[in-house]
C-alpha cells in the first residue's frame, strides 16, 4: 500500500495531513505549501503568467496545470481543492474570474471579466442541518478549444461547452453547448450554429 492509500485509509492521519496543508476553517493552503510544494508539484508551461494579485488556492492532492503562453489576470481565484483545474496553451483568463475544479479549459480560449466556472455544488438534502456542513458534490466542466466567453457569465457544474463557441455576456450556462455555437441568455440557449457543409452560420 502506497503513502497516499495509507493516508486515505486512516481517518486520524487523513485529518492531520489535511490540517497541515490547509488553514483550519478556510479553503486556503498554508504558506509552506504555496512556497515549497506547489511550485514543484504543479505544471506551469513555458511563457505562462500568473499575475501577482491572483488568489491561487491550489493543493497538492489535485492537479493544477497552466499551459504554455497562458495568462491568469489579477483578482482571479483558482481553487483545485475538490477537483483538478487544467488550463491549456495560449489561453487568457480575464480579470476577476473564479474557477473551481473539476474544470478543464482547452487551448486558445478567451475568458472576459467576472466569469464564474465552478464544478462544485453544496449538498442540501437534510433540512435539519446547515447546508455548509452537508458536504459537497462535484461534476466536471469542460470548455473546448478556441471558445470565447463574455463578461459576467456563469458556467454550472457538469456542463460541456464545445469548440469555437461564443457565450454571450451575462449568460448562465446550465446545459451542454455543441461545437461552433453562439449561446445567449439565462438559461443559455443556442441562437446560431456553424454548418460545415454549407460553410455558413445558421440560426437555430
C-alpha positions as CSV (number, residue, x, y, z in Angstrom):
1,X,0.0,0.0,0.0
2,X,1.4,3.4,-1.0
3,X,1.6,6.5,1.1
4,X,-1.5,8.1,-0.5
5,X,-3.6,5.0,0.2
6,X,-2.4,4.7,3.8
7,X,-3.4,8.3,4.4
8,X,-6.8,7.8,2.8
9,X,-7.5,4.6,4.8
10,X,-6.6,6.2,8.2
11,X,-9.1,8.8,9.2
12,X,-6.9,10.3,12.0
13,X,-3.9,10.5,9.7
14,X,-6.0,12.0,7.0
15,X,-7.3,14.8,9.3
16,X,-3.7,15.5,10.5
17,X,-2.4,15.8,6.9
18,X,-5.4,17.9,5.9
19,X,-4.7,20.3,8.9
20,X,-1.0,20.6,7.9
21,X,-1.9,21.6,4.3
22,X,-5.0,23.8,4.8
23,X,-5.6,26.7,7.2
24,X,-8.4,25.5,9.6
25,X,-11.9,26.6,8.6
26,X,-10.6,28.1,5.4
27,X,-10.0,26.8,1.9
28,X,-6.6,28.4,1.6
29,X,-3.3,26.4,1.7
30,X,-0.7,27.2,4.2
31,X,2.3,29.3,3.2
32,X,4.7,26.4,3.2
33,X,2.5,24.6,0.6
34,X,2.5,27.7,-1.6
35,X,6.2,28.3,-1.3
36,X,7.8,24.8,-1.1
37,X,5.3,22.4,-2.7
38,X,3.1,24.0,-5.3
39,X,6.0,25.4,-7.5
40,X,7.4,21.9,-7.9
41,X,4.3,19.9,-7.9
42,X,2.0,21.8,-10.4
43,X,2.8,22.2,-14.1
44,X,3.3,25.7,-15.5
45,X,4.2,25.9,-19.2
46,X,6.8,28.0,-20.8
47,X,5.7,31.6,-21.0
48,X,2.8,31.1,-18.7
49,X,2.0,34.0,-16.4
50,X,0.0,34.2,-13.2
51,X,-0.5,37.9,-12.2
52,X,0.6,38.8,-8.6
53,X,-3.0,39.6,-7.4
54,X,-4.4,36.2,-8.3
55,X,-5.7,34.1,-5.4
56,X,-4.2,30.7,-6.1
57,X,-5.8,28.3,-3.6
58,X,-4.3,25.1,-5.0
59,X,-3.4,22.0,-3.1
60,X,-1.1,19.0,-3.9
61,X,-3.7,16.3,-4.0
62,X,-5.4,17.6,-7.2
63,X,-3.8,18.8,-10.4
64,X,-3.3,22.4,-11.4
65,X,-1.8,23.0,-14.8
66,X,-1.4,26.2,-16.8
67,X,-0.3,25.7,-20.4
68,X,2.3,27.5,-22.5
69,X,1.8,31.2,-23.1
70,X,-1.4,31.2,-21.0
71,X,-2.2,34.0,-18.5
72,X,-4.3,34.3,-15.4
73,X,-5.1,38.0,-14.8
74,X,-5.3,39.9,-11.5
75,X,-8.1,39.4,-8.9
76,X,-8.9,35.9,-10.2
77,X,-9.3,33.0,-7.9
78,X,-8.3,29.4,-8.8
79,X,-9.3,26.5,-6.5
80,X,-8.5,22.9,-7.1
81,X,-9.5,21.6,-3.6
82,X,-12.3,19.4,-4.8
83,X,-11.1,18.7,-8.3
84,X,-8.3,19.4,-10.8
85,X,-8.0,22.7,-12.7
86,X,-6.4,22.2,-16.1
87,X,-5.9,25.2,-18.4
88,X,-4.4,24.7,-21.9
89,X,-2.0,26.6,-24.1
90,X,-2.4,30.3,-25.2
91,X,-5.5,30.7,-23.1
92,X,-6.3,34.0,-21.4
93,X,-8.2,34.1,-18.1
94,X,-9.5,37.6,-17.6
95,X,-9.7,39.9,-14.6
96,X,-11.7,38.7,-11.6
97,X,-12.5,35.2,-12.8
98,X,-13.4,32.4,-10.4
99,X,-12.5,28.8,-11.4
100,X,-13.3,26.0,-9.0
101,X,-12.5,22.4,-10.1
102,X,-13.0,20.0,-11.6
103,X,-12.6,22.1,-14.7
104,X,-10.7,21.5,-17.9
105,X,-10.2,24.6,-20.2
106,X,-8.7,24.0,-23.6
107,X,-6.3,25.8,-25.9
108,X,-6.7,29.3,-27.4
109,X,-9.6,30.2,-25.2
110,X,-10.6,33.8,-24.1
111,X,-12.4,34.4,-20.9
112,X,-13.5,38.0,-20.3
113,X,-14.1,39.6,-16.9
114,X,-16.0,38.4,-13.8
115,X,-16.7,34.9,-15.0
116,X,-17.6,32.1,-12.6
117,X,-16.8,28.5,-13.7
118,X,-17.5,26.0,-10.8
119,X,-17.6,22.2,-10.8
120,X,-18.7,22.3,-7.2
121,X,-22.2,22.2,-5.6
122,X,-23.2,22.1,-2.0
123,X,-25.5,19.3,-0.8
124,X,-28.7,20.5,0.9
125,X,-31.0,17.4,1.3
126,X,-31.1,17.4,5.1
127,X,-33.3,20.4,6.3
128,X,-32.2,19.8,9.9
129,X,-28.6,20.7,9.1
130,X,-26.9,23.9,7.8
131,X,-26.0,23.5,4.2
132,X,-22.3,24.2,4.8
133,X,-22.0,21.0,6.9
134,X,-23.6,18.7,4.5
135,X,-20.7,18.2,2.2
136,X,-20.3,18.9,-1.5
137,X,-20.8,17.2,-4.8
138,X,-18.8,17.7,-8.0
139,X,-19.4,17.4,-11.7
140,X,-16.6,18.2,-14.3
141,X,-16.8,21.2,-16.6
142,X,-15.1,21.1,-20.0
143,X,-14.5,24.0,-22.3
144,X,-13.4,23.2,-25.8
145,X,-10.6,24.8,-27.8
146,X,-11.0,28.2,-29.4
147,X,-14.0,29.3,-27.3
148,X,-14.8,32.9,-26.3
149,X,-16.8,33.5,-23.1
150,X,-18.1,37.0,-22.5
151,X,-18.1,39.0,-19.2
152,X,-20.2,38.0,-16.2
153,X,-21.0,34.5,-17.5
154,X,-21.7,31.7,-15.0
155,X,-21.0,28.1,-16.1
156,X,-22.6,25.5,-13.8
157,X,-21.2,22.1,-12.7
158,X,-21.4,19.2,-15.2
159,X,-21.5,21.4,-18.3
160,X,-19.5,20.8,-21.5
161,X,-19.0,23.8,-23.9
162,X,-17.8,22.8,-27.4
163,X,-15.1,24.1,-29.6
164,X,-15.1,27.6,-31.1
165,X,-18.2,28.6,-29.3
166,X,-19.3,32.1,-28.3
167,X,-21.1,32.5,-25.0
168,X,-22.7,36.0,-24.8
169,X,-22.0,38.3,-21.8
170,X,-24.2,37.7,-18.8
171,X,-25.3,34.2,-19.8
172,X,-25.9,31.4,-17.3
173,X,-24.8,28.1,-18.9
174,X,-26.9,25.2,-17.4
175,X,-26.5,22.6,-20.1
176,X,-24.1,21.4,-22.8
177,X,-23.4,23.7,-25.7
178,X,-22.4,22.0,-29.0
179,X,-19.3,22.8,-31.1
180,X,-19.4,26.0,-33.2
181,X,-22.4,27.5,-31.5
182,X,-23.4,31.0,-30.3
183,X,-25.3,30.8,-27.0
184,X,-27.0,33.6,-25.0
185,X,-29.4,34.1,-22.1
186,X,-30.4,32.7,-18.7
187,X,-30.5,29.8,-19.1
188,X,-28.2,30.0,-22.1
189,X,-29.7,28.7,-25.4
190,X,-28.1,28.3,-28.8
191,X,-29.0,31.0,-31.3
192,X,-26.7,30.2,-34.1
193,X,-24.5,27.2,-35.1
194,X,-22.0,26.8,-37.9
195,X,-22.9,24.4,-40.7
196,X,-19.7,22.9,-42.0
197,X,-21.3,21.6,-45.2
198,X,-22.8,24.9,-46.2
199,X,-19.9,26.8,-44.5
200,X,-22.3,29.4,-43.0
201,X,-23.7,30.3,-39.6
202,X,-27.3,29.3,-39.3
203,X,-30.0,30.4,-36.9
204,X,-31.3,27.7,-34.7
